[in-house]
Amino acid sequence: MGRAPDATDPKPFADRAARLLRERGLRVTRARRAILATLMREQKAMSHAEMLAAVGGLALDRATVYRVLVGLADHGVLARHDLGDHLWRFAMSDTTGGHDHPHFVCDACQDVTCLEGVVVATRDGHAIPIAIAQGSCTVRLSGICDSCRHHGPPSGTRLTTRQGPKAPRPTPIDKDPT
């Protein structure tokens, strides 16, 4: 009897990524394959910085990673999400991997969790905006994640506002004496 694929083995994800690129009529490059394989393996939306760290061992520069992310989003392979903090995150699009669900964003650490089991429904007979009816709406829930609730937020961060993370509070030494 066959075993389930190991989530730490990059080969099955790289093979799937290459197949998807070919199906979409896109050239299979090392950068595209690595970025798609990473998103398939991680199964979450990732920012440019997170992706750069994840594929860091491949010696891809920042500009290449950004161009690949934006290009794959422009071709409909990836979906771009702004979850209220003015930071684009990229994930497999609805048509390539089913990323049509709400997200939970931790107010302390900014970690994004896909809420795949959550379905947002409207009541019958109630008027809804066209954007929702056409499926071009993002649902974002926020609060404190389990990790931050139990262990506290990462060092140097505080709860966020709609504008993004607040800067760490200055110590008395940092205060301007004037």
N, C-alpha and C positions, 0 to 999 in steps of 0.2 A: 504494500500500500504506500503511495507517495506521501511525502511530508509537505507541510505548508511551507511556502517560501519564507526564508529568514529575512526579517525586516532590516537587519544590519548588512545583508549582502547587497551591494549596489548593482550587481549585474542584472537581475530581473527588472529592476526599475529602469536601468539604462537601455535595456532591450525594448521595454514598453515605450520609453520616450522616443527612441529612434523610429519605432513603428508608427507612433502618432505623428511625428514630423513628416514621415513619408506619406501617410494617409492625407495629410493636409497640403501636400505638394511643396513642403518646405525643405530646404537643404538641411541635412543632418551634419551639424558641426559639434565639435567637442564641447563648446560652451553651452549650446542649446540643449544637448543631450544631458549634460551634467545638471543644469538648472531644472529642467523638467523632471529628471530622476529624483532630485532632491525634494521638489514639491510633492511628487507622488509618494515618496518614502515618508516625509514628515506629516503629510495630510493636514496641513494648516496653512493659513495665509502667512507669508513672510515678507518683511520689508527688504529693501535693497541692502541695508547693512547686515541683516540676518543672513541673507543669501550669500553675500560676500564672505561672511565668516564660515558659512557651511561649505562653500566650495573653495575655501582658501588654499587647500593643498594642491589645487590645480593651476595655480599661478595665473588666475584670470584677474585682470585689472578692474577697477571700479567702473570705468566707462564701458567696458565690454559687458559686464554683468548688467548694468543699467540698460544698455541698448538692447540686449537680449530680452530682458523682462518687458520692456516697453514694446518691442517688436512682436513678441509672442502675444501680448495683450492686444495689439493692433490687429493681429491675424485671428483673434478669437480663441486662441489656445489657452490663454490665461485670462483671468478676471482681475481687474484692479479695484481695490477697495480703499476708501478713505473712511476710517472708523471714527471720525470726529476729532482726530488729533493732527490733521493736516499731514499725515505720513502715509504714502501709498503702500499698501500691502498687496502682494500678488498671490493668487491661488489658481488651481486648475479651474477652468471655466465650467459653467453648467453643462455645456455641450461636450466637454471632454472628461469630466470627472465628478460631476454633481456637486458643485459648490454653491447650491441654491438653498441657503439656510441662514438663520441668524448667527451672530457672533457675540461672545461675551468678552469684554475688555476690562481687565483689572485696573482699577483706579490707582493702585499703588505701584505695580511693577510694569504695567502696560502690556502684559502678556495677552495674547488673543487666543481664545478657545472657540472652535467651531461647535455649534450646538446642533449637530446633525439630526438628533431625534426630536427637535422642536419644530412644530409646524405652526405658522401664523395664518389664521383664517379670518375672513370677514363674515359678518352676519348677512344672511340673505335679506335682500330688500333694502339694505343700506347703501347709499351712494358712496362710491370710493373714488379717490383720485385716479386719473388715467394712468399715471406712472405706476401705481400699484396694480391696476388691472392688466397692464402690459408686462408686468414682472420686472420693471426697472426700479426696484426699491431695495434699500439695504436696511435690515433691522439690526440694531446694535443695542445690546444690553450691557450695563456696566455695574460694577460693585467691587468687592474685594474677593480675590480668588482664595481658594482653600490654603494654598501655600503661604500667602501673605497673612491670612487670618491666623494661622498656627505659628508661623515663624517670624512674622513681621516683614515689611517691605525691604527690598535690597538697600544696602547702606547708601546713604546720601540722597534718597528719594523721599518725597512726601506725596500725599494724595494729590491727584491732579484736578484740574479744572477743564473746561471745554477748550482752553487754549493750549493744553498739553501739560507736561509735568512742571510742577513748581520747583524753583531752584532751592537747594538746601538753605536752611536758615543760617544767616551769618553768625559767627561766634563773636563775643564782645571785642576780640582783637580785630575782626574784619570791619567793625563799624567805623564810619568816618567821624573823626572827632569834631568836625566843624558843624 
